[in-house]
Amino acid sequence: MRRIDYLLLLLLLLALPVLGLVTVVHAQSFRSGNSVTVPAGTTVNNTLFVAGRTLNIDGNVNGDLFCAGENVTVSGRVNGDVVCAGQNLTVSGQVSGDVRLAGQNVTLGALVGGNATVGAQNFTQQSRSVISGDITVGGQDSTLNGKIGRDVAGGNNTLTIGGPVGRNITADVGHLRLESGARVAGNVTYTSANAANRSQGAEVTGKVTRHTPTQTHHGWSPFIGWAFGLYLYIACILVALVLALLLPGLFERAVTITRGHLGTTFLVGLISSIVVPVVLALLMATILGIPLALLAGLLWVLAVLLAGPFAAYLLGRRLLGGSRHAVLVMLVGAAILFLLYLLPFVGWLFWLVGTWFGLGVLLRLARGIGRPYHDADTKTPAVA
């Protein structure tokens, strides 16, 4: 067994619950491909996992829906939760449970029976949308034109409220806008350097309270903050470079395994981030399971820490084409990924996507332990 296989064995124990789940899902309700469609009039009677470049879910799903793709449209009825990520993501059908959405451009026009959690660069809730519970939204610009049954919690550069809110609004924003269609039944409490822009006709039944952001930079504080950020930047890239230098074959194997299966890889990482914490909690609830939970927890932390370098390497390989200079590939990928993490308001979204993708790579590597490693781009040396 090769050296990289010994390292991957450490992750296999943690991966087994997730890999077992993925295997069952693949046999029953997993669909993937460049373009995947669930036509209107069809019904899926279990939880559905979908991955691909273009996804159209027009039918009914009697279970939860997990999806990941570049362009994702969900216009059917889902009798469960919706957990989806995509560059352009639109959910416009009916969801009986909660929705958890992440993407660059996210549009919600659905009737949601539960709560909504959204992380997006640009998010729009259409006027026909109704969220029966709470909504938590973070990102660059968010606009809520539909009905919110209870509370709104936001962390945005610009948060615009244009519809009715059943209870309170709590926000940490650059700009808060209350349009003429806003009807807030409770209080509006926000932290911002700018006063809220309240249009004529906007109604707030309770109090509007503004908190000014605390200024903590004094004396050497700005310099120390920048120095720490620079240190963290250099340290993270250095760790990634050392891994690429010591284990170039491992990262190239990751490139081969994920080639043509980026959506599936991302979905595996997303599922693992949901399933593994639940499994760990169940193990901790039993006396005999505590030691295993502690070991698995340490492995899970290790996997999360390694997810970033793997995501960075694949990003670097994609940007540099067929370059096989491992250190250069890692340097470019890690630098770009880390800078994306530092972006205000949306940096955490890039971190989530990078972590989910990196976890998917690790788990697919762990699943392939013991299988022959073939790289189509590698030429077999001639025998003298």
C-alpha positions in Angstrom: 0.0 0.0 0.0 1.4 3.4 -0.9 2.1 6.2 1.5 -0.9 8.3 0.5 -3.1 5.3 1.2 -1.9 5.1 4.8 -2.8 8.7 5.2 -6.2 8.2 3.6 -6.9 5.3 5.9 -7.0 7.8 8.8 -10.0 9.4 7.1 -11.8 6.2 6.2 -13.2 5.6 9.7 -14.8 9.0 9.6 -15.9 8.6 6.0 -17.8 5.3 6.4 -21.1 6.7 7.6 -21.1 9.2 4.8 -19.9 6.8 2.1 -22.6 4.3 3.1 -25.2 7.0 2.8 -23.9 8.1 -0.6 -23.9 4.5 -1.8 -27.5 4.0 -0.8 -28.5 7.3 -2.3 -26.7 6.5 -5.6 -28.7 3.2 -5.9 -32.1 4.8 -5.1 -32.4 8.5 -5.7 -29.2 10.1 -6.9 -29.1 11.8 -10.3 -26.1 13.4 -11.9 -24.9 14.6 -15.3 -24.3 17.7 -17.4 -28.0 18.4 -17.5 -30.5 16.8 -15.2 -34.3 17.3 -15.3 -37.1 16.0 -13.2 -40.1 16.7 -15.5 -43.3 18.2 -14.4 -45.9 15.5 -13.6 -43.3 13.0 -12.3 -43.0 12.1 -8.6 -39.9 11.0 -6.6 -41.0 9.2 -3.5 -37.9 9.6 -1.5 -35.1 12.0 -0.7 -33.5 13.2 -4.0 -29.8 14.1 -4.5 -29.0 15.9 -7.7 -25.7 17.2 -9.1 -24.8 18.6 -12.5 -24.1 21.7 -14.5 -27.8 22.5 -15.3 -30.6 21.2 -13.0 -34.3 21.6 -13.5 -36.5 20.1 -10.8 -40.1 20.6 -12.1 -41.7 17.5 -10.6 -42.7 16.5 -7.1 -40.3 15.3 -4.4 -41.8 13.4 -1.5 -38.7 13.9 0.7 -35.8 16.3 1.1 -34.0 17.7 -1.9 -30.2 18.2 -2.0 -28.8 19.7 -5.1 -25.6 21.3 -6.4 -24.9 22.8 -9.8 -24.0 25.8 -11.9 -27.6 26.8 -12.9 -30.3 25.3 -10.7 -34.0 25.8 -11.0 -36.5 24.2 -8.5 -40.1 24.9 -9.6 -41.8 21.7 -8.4 -43.3 20.8 -5.0 -40.9 19.5 -2.3 -42.5 17.8 0.7 -39.5 18.2 2.8 -36.4 20.5 3.1 -34.5 22.0 0.2 -30.7 22.3 0.6 -29.1 23.6 -2.6 -26.1 25.4 -3.9 -25.3 26.9 -7.3 -24.0 29.9 -9.2 -27.4 30.8 -10.3 -30.1 29.3 -8.1 -33.9 29.8 -8.4 -36.5 28.2 -6.1 -40.0 29.0 -7.2 -42.2 26.1 -6.3 -43.6 25.0 -3.0 -41.5 23.7 0.0 -43.2 22.2 3.0 -40.1 22.3 5.1 -37.1 24.6 5.4 -34.9 26.0 2.6 -31.1 26.4 2.9 -29.6 28.1 -0.2 -26.1 29.2 -1.1 -24.9 30.7 -4.4 -23.8 33.8 -6.3 -27.3 34.8 -7.5 -30.2 33.4 -5.6 -33.9 34.0 -6.2 -36.6 32.7 -4.0 -40.2 32.8 -5.2 -41.5 29.7 -3.4 -44.1 29.2 -0.7 -42.0 27.9 2.3 -43.7 26.2 5.2 -40.7 26.5 7.5 -37.6 28.7 7.8 -35.1 30.0 5.2 -31.4 30.3 5.5 -29.6 32.0 2.6 -26.0 32.9 1.8 -25.6 34.7 -1.5 -23.8 37.6 -3.2 -27.1 38.8 -4.5 -30.4 37.5 -3.1 -33.9 38.4 -4.1 -37.1 37.2 -2.5 -39.9 37.8 -5.0 -43.2 39.4 -3.9 -45.2 36.2 -4.4 -42.9 34.3 -2.0 -44.1 33.5 1.5 -41.8 32.2 4.3 -43.9 31.0 7.2 -41.1 31.1 9.7 -37.9 33.1 10.1 -35.3 34.0 7.5 -31.6 34.4 8.1 -29.7 36.0 5.2 -26.1 37.0 4.6 -24.1 38.3 1.7 -23.6 41.4 -0.4 -27.1 42.6 -1.4 -30.4 41.1 -0.2 -33.9 42.2 -1.1 -37.0 40.8 0.7 -40.1 41.7 -1.2 -42.3 38.7 -0.1 -44.0 37.9 3.2 -42.0 36.8 6.2 -44.1 35.1 8.9 -41.8 35.8 11.9 -38.3 37.3 12.2 -35.6 38.6 9.8 -31.9 38.3 10.7 -29.5 39.8 8.2 -25.8 40.5 7.7 -25.4 42.3 4.5 -23.8 45.3 2.8 -27.3 46.3 1.7 -30.6 44.9 3.1 -33.8 46.0 1.5 -37.2 45.2 3.0 -40.2 45.6 0.7 -42.8 43.4 2.1 -44.6 42.4 5.4 -42.6 41.0 8.4 -44.6 39.3 11.1 -42.2 40.1 14.0 -38.8 41.7 14.3 -35.8 42.7 12.1 -32.3 42.4 13.5 -29.5 43.3 11.1 -25.8 44.2 10.9 -25.5 46.1 7.6 -23.9 48.8 5.6 -27.2 50.1 4.5 -30.8 49.3 5.6 -33.7 50.3 3.3 -37.4 50.1 4.2 -39.4 50.5 1.0 -43.0 51.7 0.8 -44.3 48.2 0.9 -42.6 47.3 4.2 -44.9 46.4 7.1 -42.9 45.4 10.2 -45.2 44.2 13.0 -42.4 44.3 15.6 -39.1 46.2 16.2 -36.3 47.1 13.9 -32.8 46.8 15.5 -29.8 47.4 13.3 -26.1 48.1 13.6 -24.7 50.3 10.8 -22.6 53.4 10.2 -25.4 54.8 8.2 -29.0 55.7 9.2 -31.7 53.6 7.6 -33.4 54.9 4.5 -37.1 54.7 5.2 -39.4 55.4 2.4 -42.7 57.2 2.8 -45.4 54.6 3.5 -43.1 52.1 5.3 -44.7 51.0 8.6 -42.9 49.9 11.8 -45.3 49.0 14.7 -42.5 48.8 17.3 -39.3 50.8 17.8 -36.5 51.5 15.4 -33.1 51.3 17.1 -29.8 52.0 15.5 -26.5 50.9 17.0 -23.3 52.5 15.7 -20.4 50.0 15.1 -17.8 50.1 17.8 -14.5 51.7 16.8 -11.8 49.5 18.2 -8.7 50.6 16.3 -6.4 52.7 18.4 -2.7 53.3 18.3 -1.0 50.3 17.0 -4.2 48.3 16.6 -4.5 48.8 12.8 -0.9 47.7 12.3 -1.3 44.7 14.5 -4.5 43.7 12.7 -2.8 43.9 9.3 0.3 42.1 10.6 -1.8 39.3 12.0 -3.7 39.0 8.7 -0.4 38.9 6.7 1.0 36.3 9.1 -2.2 34.2 8.7 -2.0 34.6 4.9 1.6 33.5 4.7 1.1 30.6 7.2 -1.8 29.1 5.4 -0.1 29.3 2.0 3.1 27.8 3.5 1.2 24.8 5.0 -0.5 24.2 1.6 2.9 24.5 -0.2 4.5 22.0 2.1 1.7 19.5 1.6 2.0 19.9 -2.2 5.8 19.4 -2.0 5.6 16.3 0.2 2.5 14.7 -1.3 2.3 15.7 -5.0 0.9 12.3 -6.0 -2.0 12.6 -3.6 -3.1 15.9 -5.0 -2.8 14.7 -8.6 -4.8 11.7 -7.7 -7.5 14.1 -6.4 -7.4 15.9 -9.7 -8.0 12.6 -11.6 -10.8 11.3 -9.3 -12.8 14.6 -9.5 -12.3 15.2 -13.2 -15.7 15.4 -14.8 -17.5 14.9 -11.4 -17.2 18.4 -9.8 -20.9 18.5 -8.9 -20.9 15.1 -7.3 -17.8 15.9 -5.4 -19.4 19.1 -4.0 -22.6 17.3 -3.1 -20.6 14.6 -1.2 -18.9 17.4 0.8 -22.2 19.2 1.5 -23.9 16.0 2.7 -20.9 15.1 4.9 -21.1 18.5 6.6 -24.7 17.7 7.6 -24.4 14.0 8.4 -21.1 13.8 10.3 -22.0 16.3 13.1 -25.2 14.3 13.6 -23.4 11.0 13.8 -20.8 12.5 16.3 -23.6 13.8 18.5 -25.3 10.4 18.5 -22.1 8.7 19.4 -21.5 11.2 22.3 -24.9 10.3 23.6 -23.8 6.8 24.4 -21.2 5.8 26.9 -19.5 3.2 24.7 -19.5 5.6 21.7 -17.7 8.5 23.5 -14.1 7.3 22.7 -15.1 6.7 19.0 -16.8 10.1 18.9 -13.6 11.8 20.2 -11.4 10.0 17.7 -13.8 10.6 14.8 -14.1 14.3 15.9 -10.3 14.7 15.7 -10.4 13.2 12.2 -13.2 15.4 11.2 -11.3 18.5 12.3 -8.3 17.2 10.4 -10.5 16.7 7.3 -11.9 20.3 7.6 -8.3 21.7 7.9 -7.2 19.7 4.8 -10.2 20.7 2.8 -8.8 24.1 2.0 -5.5 22.9 0.5 -7.3 20.4 -1.7 -9.8 22.9 -3.0 -6.9 25.3 -3.6 -4.9 22.8 -5.6 -7.8 21.9 -7.8 -8.5 25.6 -8.4 -4.8 26.2 -9.3 -4.8 23.2 -11.7 -7.9 24.6 -13.4 -6.4 28.0 -13.8 -3.0 26.8 -14.9 -4.3 24.1 -17.2 -2.1 21.1 -17.4 0.8 22.4 -15.3 2.3 19.6 -13.2 4.5 21.9 -11.1 2.8 21.1 -7.8 4.2 24.0 -5.8 3.3 26.6 -8.4 -0.2 25.1 -8.8 -0.7 25.2 -5.0 0.7 28.7 -4.7 -1.7 30.2 -7.3 -4.7 28.3 -6.1 -4.1 29.0 -2.4 -3.4 32.7 -2.9 -6.6 33.2 -4.9 -8.8 31.1 -2.6 -7.4 32.9 0.5 -8.1 36.3 -1.1 -11.6 35.2 -1.8 -12.0 34.3 1.9 -11.1 37.9 2.8 -13.8 39.5 0.7 -16.3 41.5 2.9 -19.7 40.0 3.5 -19.3 37.1 0.9 -15.9 35.8 2.1 -17.6 33.3 4.4 -19.6 32.0 1.5 -16.4 31.2 -0.5 -15.0 29.5 2.6 -18.1 27.3 2.9 -17.9 26.4 -0.8 -14.2 25.7 -0.6 -14.6 23.6 2.5 -17.5 21.5 1.1 -15.7 20.9 -2.1 -12.4 20.0 -0.3 -14.3 17.6 2.0 -15.9 16.0 -1.1 -12.5 15.4 -2.6 -11.1 13.8 0.6 -14.1 11.5 1.0 -13.9 10.4 -2.6 -10.2 9.8 -2.2 -10.9 7.7 1.0 -13.5 5.7 -0.9 -10.9 4.9 -3.6 -8.3 3.4 -1.2 -6.8 0.3 -2.6 -8.0 0.9 -6.2 -5.4 1.2 -9.0 -4.4 4.8 -9.6 -4.4 5.7 -13.3 -3.8 9.2 -14.7 -4.6 9.5 -18.3 -2.3 12.5 -18.6 0.7 10.5 -17.4 2.8 8.8 -20.0 4.3 5.4 -19.3 8.1 5.5 -19.4 9.7 3.6 -22.3 11.5 0.4 -21.3 15.1 0.2 -22.5 
